[in-house]
Amino acid sequence: MATKTEDYLGKTDYKVVGTRPIRHDGTDKVTGRAIYGADVRMSGLLYGKVLRSPHAHARIKSIDVSKAEQHPGVKSIITVADLPLQEDRIAELGEGAANLTHLRANVLADDKVLYHGHAVAAVAATSLNAAEEALHLIDVDYEELEPVLDVRKAMESDAPLLIENQTTSSMGEDTGTKSNVSTHFQHKLGDAEAAFAAADIVVEREFDTATVHQGYIETHNATGHWSTDGTVTVWCSTQGSFTVREQVAQLLDLSVSRVKVVPTEIGGGFGGKIRVYLEPLAAVLSKKTGRPVQLVMTREEVLQATGPTAGSYIRCKMGAKKDGKLVAAEAYLAYESGGFPGAWAAPGSMCIFAPYDIENVTIDGYEVLVNKPQTMAYRAPGATNAAFASETVIDEICEKLGTDPLEFRLANSSKEGTRRADGPVFPRIGHEECLKAALNHPHYKSKLEGPNRGRGVASGFWFNVGLKSSAAASVNTDGTVSLVEGSTDIGGTRTSIAMQLAEVLGIPAEDVKPSVVDTDSVGYTDVTGGSRTTFATGWAAYEAAQDIQRQTIGRAAKLWEISEEDVTCEEGVYRSKSDPSKSMSFKELAGKLDDTGGPLVGRAAVDPAGVGGAFATMIVDVEIDEETGKIQILRATLCQDVGKAIHPSYVEGQMQGGVAQGIGWAINEEYFYNADGRLANGSLLDYRMPTALDLPLLETEIVEVPNPGHPYGVRGVGEVPIIPPPAAVANAVYQAIGTRMEVLPMSPARILEALWAKGNGKS
Amino acid sequence: MARKTHVTTTINGEETQFLCEPRNTLLEVLRDDLDLTGSKEGCGNGNCGACSVILNGRVVDSCLVLAVETEGADVQTIEGVATPEGLHPLQQKFLEHAALQCGICTPGFIVAAKALLDREPNPSEERIRLWLAGNLCRCTGYDKIIRAVMDAAETMETA
């Protein structure tokens, strides 16, 4: 497997890459025929439901299921006692890892419940109604404990402890100190203290960001069937069928080959559909009943009990010289992990100052337990919170210097060779190109006039990941190619992967038939996450096509009775170098497979190292309604370095979707917990995500600075677009009303408070 | 268990009979009894629009309609939008504009947009945004959906 940085082909005259074919799974998805997890039907199916904790923090004294077991429809009831005990060991999830003791206690609570909605027991019954009725018959005796919901309060030495034996690991060393702070780490570059002392302008602010949810429209689901031969099959909507296989196998003490995961179509994930919740329950309930069992979450369960992303408290300080050079930066990032230790301050700290070449940096990160659901990745996890802080502080420095905020960023931009505070040195990156695209964009050149209006800009960085992917492709005698892959398709990746195979073979994208298959039918493939799918699984498809081409050249040689060295192949046309009269297309050659040796299969497994970091810069215009405090988004533009856009429509779609989520995070989305720790807004009415009416058309400027670490220059596009919006909107709000917003979301109430504090607005 | 009620209704132009409990929603009957799983449940309380169907000419959230209420009604679901001859222009334009990513909200959007275009063949962007405000999409930021609906309206006007 080649992972050299010189793999980038440097071509621009592609036939398939860069075009916009209709996605292969499109017709099924516009006609309602596509099968998602909750659409799985099978004979003898039982329906499962989960009993959830009404308390945010409590000790479970006893669980009595005897009355529920008497319900005529009930077939089985399970608690944590039905899951094998786990040692403290780590399972790899693909984008993050899990401690199995914690994973088990999250799937079904052990001795304590740690958040409102924490699963306590699960029921399988002959109907959904019977399962729901049975939940009311389970008696759980709780000893309520004081909840802790605020990240800073949870860090105090006298805070109630969620996990009693939790100690703080600092810089990789166990301090032995019992605390809700599971992890502290520090990144250091140069001497920030001395550089601040020498700086002409220093700005420091504190920021709070709310807990927010990924908000995929499809709720979590799982259908399990435990066969009497000792194997278990799980159908589910997941970002990674292999990580589900791994987690289910580990939790149930099975070897991985005894678990088959069939990924259905998936209705959105954004990082939230990687950890298992229902899958092990469906498997165990099926084992106990001998029948397939299906569990589907309600929306309230999704909001209460699946991973939202971390709320945070961030202190950010940056210093510059009068000449506009950023010389020092310091950040303190405290992120909520939820009920179990998590890992989002780490990526946040890797990204917070990454867009800029700053010689003196100190970053301290803290992971903190609070009585909320265990947090999960959400599109560039950790980075959006961080950029809200740093990009707001930079805006204020620009204001004090009287400098254009894009020109300032350009003058201080990271480039090839810049060292990030957490260590890596950047290869070829495209932040400068994004900033230049923004400076030259008609949006930035346009005038914004009128009261209570403002324009803001912000940049964001996300490192992207590579990880492992496999693909196999078989040539059909009609000249098409059937491609099987393991990356679940959340946004058109069947097509962006198939296109890379088609480009090599010189066939149209439509002549590839891509299928996402189960864990028994393709080699190991990591999650659809980390902006890796078009990059890494696309690379696997590229390599599988190369494998096919090596063989088709052999077949042509055999057919023409010449040596393989005498055969060339360009854009799907095979020729003899020595005899120009000999030529045939891929399709013609495919028609002769039976005469040249029979079936032809290409395959590849990759673990590419040449990941290309992604940057994006946003411009946004807002108008503030003085009476309601509502922020109206007037115009929004994102300039993003994508490396190479394989399918530009789906690249634009990722950019627009990320911007929309970032705007929701900026202006409205927020978990509301009552003082007792109960989630008060567990519905899509009260957890309000942007509607079509809240957004304008979203302008996209695709910047292409090819990633030298990929054959077509792909960087990965999914995550970085969510990062700039909150800071860009905050900077626009400042231009509109003159207040620096330090809390997310900038909800109407918070905007009104800001207006009233200035004596503006109408009360 | 409550006694089941017999209901006769027209679904996608076909007379359909089913038995349901009084508490069953139309969405439950469509999905669980009639195997019409194209209508999706995203929230179960009328906030996401993934279960949109056209009931007697009006777009409704089928999770908020009791199945027993549909006696004698005319119901159109996503499964009835395309014909054996081909896709509806809205479906075609959703594909051409890449107006779907994960696709879970797509049936609801297409049904809701069809209800709009059935009564208003040439809506403005603002009108489309208002009409579709009851349908949540988390993937696209709505941009390509709005463009697809506008393009479909134009195509149908000139057809």
Chai-1 contact restraints between the chains, C-beta under 6 A:
chainA,res_idxA,chainB,res_idxB,connection_type,confidence,min_distance_angstrom,max_distance_angstrom,comment,restraint_id
A,I22,B,L95,contact,1.0,0.0,6.0,A-B,restraint_1
A,G26,B,L95,contact,1.0,0.0,6.0,A-B,restraint_2
A,K29,B,L100,contact,1.0,0.0,6.0,A-B,restraint_3
A,K29,B,G103,contact,1.0,0.0,6.0,A-B,restraint_4
A,K29,B,T106,contact,1.0,0.0,6.0,A-B,restraint_5
A,V30,B,Q91,contact,1.0,0.0,6.0,A-B,restraint_6
A,V30,B,F94,contact,1.0,0.0,6.0,A-B,restraint_7
A,V30,B,T106,contact,1.0,0.0,6.0,A-B,restraint_8
A,T31,B,A82,contact,1.0,0.0,6.0,A-B,restraint_9
A,G32,B,G38,contact,1.0,0.0,6.0,A-B,restraint_10
A,G32,B,I78,contact,1.0,0.0,6.0,A-B,restraint_11
A,G32,B,E79,contact,1.0,0.0,6.0,A-B,restraint_12
A,G32,B,P107,contact,1.0,0.0,6.0,A-B,restraint_13
A,A34,B,G103,contact,1.0,0.0,6.0,A-B,restraint_14
A,D39,B,T37,contact,1.0,0.0,6.0,A-B,restraint_15
A,G215,B,R138,contact,1.0,0.0,6.0,A-B,restraint_16
A,Y216,B,R138,contact,1.0,0.0,6.0,A-B,restraint_17
A,I217,B,G42,contact,1.0,0.0,6.0,A-B,restraint_18
A,I217,B,C48,contact,1.0,0.0,6.0,A-B,restraint_19
A,I217,B,A50,contact,1.0,0.0,6.0,A-B,restraint_20
A,I217,B,I104,contact,1.0,0.0,6.0,A-B,restraint_21
A,I217,B,C105,contact,1.0,0.0,6.0,A-B,restraint_22
A,I217,B,R138,contact,1.0,0.0,6.0,A-B,restraint_23
A,E218,B,I104,contact,1.0,0.0,6.0,A-B,restraint_24
A,G267,B,C102,contact,1.0,0.0,6.0,A-B,restraint_25
A,G267,B,I104,contact,1.0,0.0,6.0,A-B,restraint_26
A,G268,B,C102,contact,1.0,0.0,6.0,A-B,restraint_27
A,G268,B,R138,contact,1.0,0.0,6.0,A-B,restraint_28
A,G268,B,C139,contact,1.0,0.0,6.0,A-B,restraint_29
A,T298,B,G44,contact,1.0,0.0,6.0,A-B,restraint_30
A,R299,B,C43,contact,1.0,0.0,6.0,A-B,restraint_31
A,I490,B,C102,contact,1.0,0.0,6.0,A-B,restraint_32
A,G491,B,Q101,contact,1.0,0.0,6.0,A-B,restraint_33
A,S649,B,A98,contact,1.0,0.0,6.0,A-B,restraint_34
A,Y650,B,A98,contact,1.0,0.0,6.0,A-B,restraint_35
A,G653,B,A98,contact,1.0,0.0,6.0,A-B,restraint_36
A,G653,B,Q101,contact,1.0,0.0,6.0,A-B,restraint_37
A,G653,B,T140,contact,1.0,0.0,6.0,A-B,restraint_38
A,Q656,B,G141,contact,1.0,0.0,6.0,A-B,restraint_39
A,Q656,B,D143,contact,1.0,0.0,6.0,A-B,restraint_40
A,G657,B,C139,contact,1.0,0.0,6.0,A-B,restraint_41
A,G657,B,T140,contact,1.0,0.0,6.0,A-B,restraint_42
A,G657,B,G141,contact,1.0,0.0,6.0,A-B,restraint_43
A,V659,B,G141,contact,1.0,0.0,6.0,A-B,restraint_44
A,A660,B,G141,contact,1.0,0.0,6.0,A-B,restraint_45
A,L684,B,C43,contact,1.0,0.0,6.0,A-B,restraint_46
A,L684,B,N47,contact,1.0,0.0,6.0,A-B,restraint_47
A,L684,B,C48,contact,1.0,0.0,6.0,A-B,restraint_48
A,L685,B,N47,contact,1.0,0.0,6.0,A-B,restraint_49
A,T691,B,A133,contact,1.0,0.0,6.0,A-B,restraint_50
A,A692,B,R129,contact,1.0,0.0,6.0,A-B,restraint_51
A,A692,B,L132,contact,1.0,0.0,6.0,A-B,restraint_52
A,A692,B,A133,contact,1.0,0.0,6.0,A-B,restraint_53
A,A692,B,Y142,contact,1.0,0.0,6.0,A-B,restraint_54
A,L693,B,R129,contact,1.0,0.0,6.0,A-B,restraint_55
A,L693,B,L130,contact,1.0,0.0,6.0,A-B,restraint_56
A,L693,B,A133,contact,1.0,0.0,6.0,A-B,restraint_57
A,L695,B,Y142,contact,1.0,0.0,6.0,A-B,restraint_58
A,L697,B,D143,contact,1.0,0.0,6.0,A-B,restraint_59
A,L698,B,G141,contact,1.0,0.0,6.0,A-B,restraint_60
A,L698,B,D143,contact,1.0,0.0,6.0,A-B,restraint_61
